Amino acid sequence: MKDSRPLMDAFAEARRSWDDLITLQPDVYAGGGNLDELNLAELSRRVETHQAAIDALSDVLHTEPEGPEPHSATNASAGRGESRR
């Protein structure tokens, strides 16, 4: 079994940065008329952080050694109990 730690770490960071981004809720602030420059600056910072995390995740995915596709048609049908012909 290959070491999946880099992939899992990159995924966890992308998820954490997404959670941080959406908890700011700029749409809610804007709807209430309370979106100010500080909120926009924080939103920009969080978007940049999330973009960097997604880029890092993409890099890890593209550097993983090639192997069988986990969602290929053959694997998907085998996972549903269908026989291979």
C-alpha positions as CSV (number, residue, x, y, z in Angstrom):
1,M,0.0,0.0,0.0
2,K,1.5,3.3,-1.0
3,D,1.8,6.2,1.5
4,S,-1.2,8.3,1.1
5,R,-0.2,10.8,3.9
6,P,0.7,13.7,1.5
7,L,-2.6,13.3,-0.3
8,M,-4.6,13.2,2.9
9,D,-2.7,16.1,4.4
10,A,-3.3,18.2,1.3
11,F,-7.0,17.3,1.3
12,A,-7.3,18.2,5.0
13,E,-5.7,21.6,4.4
14,A,-8.0,22.3,1.4
15,R,-11.1,21.3,3.5
16,R,-9.9,23.4,6.5
17,S,-9.3,26.4,4.3
18,W,-12.8,26.0,2.7
19,D,-14.4,25.8,6.1
20,D,-12.6,29.0,7.1
21,L,-13.7,30.7,3.9
22,I,-17.4,29.9,4.2
23,T,-17.6,30.7,7.9
24,L,-17.0,34.3,7.0
25,Q,-20.4,34.4,5.3
26,P,-19.9,37.5,3.2
27,D,-23.3,36.9,1.5
28,V,-25.1,37.2,4.9
29,Y,-23.2,40.4,5.7
30,A,-23.9,41.8,2.3
31,G,-27.6,41.0,2.6
32,G,-27.8,42.8,5.9
33,G,-25.9,45.8,4.6
34,N,-23.0,45.2,6.9
35,L,-20.2,44.2,4.5
36,D,-17.3,46.6,5.0
37,E,-13.7,46.9,3.8
38,L,-12.4,44.8,6.7
39,N,-14.8,42.0,5.7
40,L,-13.7,42.2,2.1
41,A,-10.0,42.2,3.0
42,E,-10.5,39.1,5.2
43,L,-12.5,37.5,2.4
44,S,-9.7,38.1,-0.1
45,R,-7.2,36.7,2.3
46,R,-9.2,33.5,2.9
47,V,-9.9,33.1,-0.9
48,E,-6.1,33.3,-1.5
49,T,-5.4,30.8,1.3
50,H,-8.0,28.4,-0.1
51,Q,-6.6,28.8,-3.7
52,A,-3.1,27.9,-2.4
53,A,-4.5,24.8,-0.6
54,I,-6.3,23.7,-3.8
55,D,-3.2,24.2,-5.9
56,A,-1.2,22.2,-3.4
57,L,-3.8,19.4,-3.5
58,S,-3.7,19.5,-7.3
59,D,0.1,19.2,-7.2
60,V,-0.1,16.1,-5.0
61,L,-2.7,14.5,-7.2
62,H,-0.5,15.1,-10.3
63,T,2.6,13.7,-8.7
64,E,1.0,10.5,-7.4
65,P,2.3,7.4,-9.2
66,E,-0.1,6.1,-11.8
67,G,-2.2,3.1,-10.9
68,P,-5.7,1.8,-11.5
69,E,-8.4,4.4,-11.6
70,P,-10.5,4.1,-8.5
71,H,-13.7,5.1,-10.4
72,S,-13.1,3.3,-13.7
73,A,-16.1,1.5,-15.3
74,T,-14.5,-1.9,-14.5
75,N,-13.9,-1.0,-10.8
76,A,-17.3,0.6,-10.5
77,S,-19.2,-2.4,-11.8
78,A,-17.1,-4.8,-9.7
79,G,-18.0,-2.6,-6.7
80,R,-21.7,-3.1,-7.4
81,G,-21.3,-6.8,-7.4
82,E,-21.6,-7.1,-11.2
83,S,-19.4,-9.7,-12.8
84,R,-16.7,-9.0,-15.4
85,R,-17.3,-10.5,-18.8
